[in-house]
């Protein structure tokens, strides 16, 4: 007779997962997985219609439609969250792509700065709010987004040992399709 195994689908039971960029793509897939594992989820996204559909599908604790690169909107969002949360995943916003001949350098600079400062702002908000044992997860993307993810390593190291933040992870690389497989990653 085999021993009963614990149910892996309750691994996040009673925990709150915030997904910034949770209305589509890897953010939505991660939120689905978190709900399946028993977590309450809080979703954000820029597209209100898509976000409402995702929140309804998942039975999200709450959702907020805003541009996460807007510092005032991000401040309001974190101010409205429950006092303590367990995990924060940042996947958005999407990158700016253009052919080299068509590249708008000012827009590319803004995009790079937005991604970098979003990670810094989220990390600042997480200190004292993410419960011990919780995580901050910053997802980069391909190309320039991976460089932004790598550049926040200093933020991650600064957070190590801070009250309320036990672990932070920087992921970079392409995550194909709707599955949750991860490409290269570095754990800090």
Secondary structure per residue as TSV (DSSP state, phi and psi in degrees):
chain	resnum	aa	ss	phi	psi
A	1	X	-	360.0	135.3
A	2	X	-	-88.4	150.8
A	3	X	-	-73.7	142.3
A	4	X	-	-64.6	139.2
A	5	X	-	-98.2	152.2
A	6	X	-	-68.7	151.9
A	7	X	-	-81.5	112.3
A	8	X	G	-68.8	-12.5
A	9	X	G	-80.8	2.5
A	10	X	G	-117.8	19.5
A	11	X	T	-59.3	-28.4
A	12	X	T	-110.6	14.6
A	13	X	T	-55.4	131.8
A	14	X	T	81.1	1.4
A	15	X	-	-103.2	155.8
A	16	X	E	-112.1	126.0
A	17	X	E	-114.2	123.0
A	18	X	E	-99.6	126.6
A	19	X	E	-118.8	106.9
A	20	X	E	-88.2	111.8
A	21	X	T	96.9	38.3
A	22	X	-	-99.1	13.0
A	23	X	S	-93.8	-7.2
A	24	X	S	-161.9	170.3
A	25	X	H	60.7	-146.5
A	26	X	H	-63.5	-30.7
A	27	X	H	-63.0	-46.8
A	28	X	H	-65.8	-42.4
A	29	X	H	-63.1	-37.9
A	30	X	H	-67.6	-40.9
A	31	X	H	-63.4	-39.6
A	32	X	H	-59.7	-45.6
A	33	X	H	-64.2	-42.7
A	34	X	H	-61.5	-43.2
A	35	X	H	-63.2	-42.2
A	36	X	H	-62.0	-27.4
A	37	X	T	-93.5	10.8
A	38	X	T	96.5	2.9
A	39	X	-	-80.7	153.0
A	40	X	E	-84.2	141.3
A	41	X	E	-122.1	145.7
A	42	X	E	-119.7	123.3
A	43	X	E	-110.5	145.1
A	44	X	E	-129.0	159.2
A	45	X	E	-176.4	166.0
A	46	X	S	-86.6	-28.8
A	47	X	-	-92.9	105.9
A	48	X	H	-60.2	-39.4
A	49	X	H	-65.6	-49.2
A	50	X	H	-62.6	-39.6
A	51	X	H	-64.3	-44.7
A	52	X	H	-61.2	-41.3
A	53	X	H	-62.7	-45.1
A	54	X	H	-63.2	-44.2
A	55	X	H	-63.2	-41.5
A	56	X	H	-65.9	-44.0
A	57	X	H	-57.9	-41.9
A	58	X	H	-89.9	-12.1
A	59	X	T	64.7	46.2
A	60	X	-	-62.4	146.3
A	61	X	S	-59.0	-42.8
A	62	X	E	-163.5	170.3
A	63	X	E	-148.3	155.9
A	64	X	E	-144.3	124.8
A	65	X	E	-94.2	116.8
A	66	X	S	-167.2	166.9
A	67	X	-	-88.6	111.9
A	68	X	T	-63.2	-17.5
A	69	X	T	-84.3	-0.8
A	70	X	-	-88.3	107.6
A	71	X	H	-56.2	-40.0
A	72	X	H	-66.4	-40.9
A	73	X	H	-66.3	-39.8
A	74	X	H	-64.9	-41.0
A	75	X	H	-60.3	-45.3
A	76	X	H	-62.0	-42.7
A	77	X	H	-58.9	-51.1
A	78	X	H	-66.3	-32.3
A	79	X	H	-65.1	-27.5
A	80	X	H	-91.7	-4.7
A	81	X	S	-72.9	160.3
A	82	X	-	-57.0	156.7
A	83	X	S	-53.9	-43.6
A	84	X	-	-125.7	140.5
A	85	X	E	-130.3	168.7
A	86	X	E	-107.9	-38.1
A	87	X	E	-144.7	144.1
A	88	X	E	-130.2	126.7
A	89	X	E	-115.7	128.9
A	90	X	E	-114.6	113.1
A	91	X	-	-113.7	-26.7
A	92	X	-	-96.6	173.5
A	93	X	S	-86.0	170.3
A	94	X	-	-66.4	155.4
A	95	X	-	-80.2	165.3
A	96	X	-	-96.6	123.0
A	97	X	-	-119.7	143.2
A	98	X	-	-159.9	154.4
A	99	X	-	-64.0	147.5
A	100	X	G	-53.2	-42.5
A	101	X	G	-64.2	-25.0
A	102	X	G	-105.7	1.5
A	103	X	-	-61.9	126.5
A	104	X	-	-90.1	104.1
A	105	X	H	-63.8	-36.8
A	106	X	H	-63.4	-43.4
A	107	X	H	-65.2	-40.6
A	108	X	H	-61.8	-41.5
A	109	X	H	-63.0	-45.1
A	110	X	H	-60.0	-44.4
A	111	X	H	-61.4	-45.8
A	112	X	H	-61.5	-48.3
A	113	X	H	-61.3	-42.9
A	114	X	H	-58.8	-44.8
A	115	X	H	-64.9	-44.2
A	116	X	H	-64.9	-49.1
A	117	X	H	-71.3	-27.0
A	118	X	H	-62.0	-45.9
A	119	X	H	-61.3	-43.5
A	120	X	H	-62.6	-46.4
A	121	X	H	-63.7	-43.7
A	122	X	H	-63.2	-42.8
A	123	X	H	-61.0	-41.7
A	124	X	H	-61.8	-43.3
A	125	X	H	-66.7	-29.5
A	126	X	H	-73.4	-29.7
A	127	X	T	-60.6	125.2
A	128	X	T	82.6	-7.7
A	129	X	T	-111.2	-34.6
A	130	X	E	-80.5	126.5
A	131	X	E	-63.8	151.4
A	132	X	E	-53.8	136.6
A	133	X	E	91.9	-7.5
A	134	X	E	-81.2	178.8
A	135	X	E	-137.4	154.1
A	136	X	E	-114.0	129.5
A	137	X	E	-127.1	114.3
A	138	X	E	-106.3	121.1
A	139	X	E	-101.4	125.2
A	140	X	-	-89.8	-168.2
A	141	X	-	-136.9	-150.2
A	142	X	S	-86.2	161.9
A	143	X	T	59.1	-126.7
A	144	X	H	-62.0	-31.5
A	145	X	H	-65.5	-34.6
A	146	X	H	-63.3	-36.8
A	147	X	H	-66.3	-37.3
A	148	X	H	-63.6	-45.7
A	149	X	H	-58.9	-43.3
A	150	X	H	-66.1	-33.1
A	151	X	H	-73.3	-15.3
A	152	X	T	-88.7	7.5
A	153	X	H	-53.9	-38.5
A	154	X	H	-61.9	-37.5
A	155	X	H	-63.0	-44.7
A	156	X	H	-60.7	-47.2
A	157	X	H	-64.7	-35.1
A	158	X	H	-63.7	-35.0
A	159	X	H	-76.3	-23.3
A	160	X	T	-55.7	128.5
A	161	X	T	84.8	-3.3
A	162	X	-	-75.1	146.6
A	163	X	T	-57.4	132.3
A	164	X	T	87.7	-4.3
A	165	X	-	-131.3	110.1
A	166	X	-	-95.7	-36.5
A	167	X	E	-145.4	146.4
A	168	X	E	-139.6	144.2
A	169	X	E	-131.4	139.6
A	170	X	E	-114.6	122.8
A	171	X	E	-110.9	142.5
A	172	X	-	-140.8	159.1
A	173	X	S	111.1	175.8
A	174	X	-	-90.1	136.1
A	175	X	-	-112.5	100.9
A	176	X	-	-73.8	145.9
A	177	X	S	60.1	-168.6
A	178	X	S	-83.2	-2.1
A	179	X	S	-80.8	169.8
A	180	X	-	-97.8	16.5
A	181	X	-	-63.9	142.7
A	182	X	-	-112.4	141.5
A	183	X	-	-79.5	-145.1
A	184	X	S	-61.5	146.2
A	185	X	E	-148.5	155.3
A	186	X	E	-126.1	131.1
A	187	X	E	-105.3	127.7
A	188	X	-	-118.3	360.0
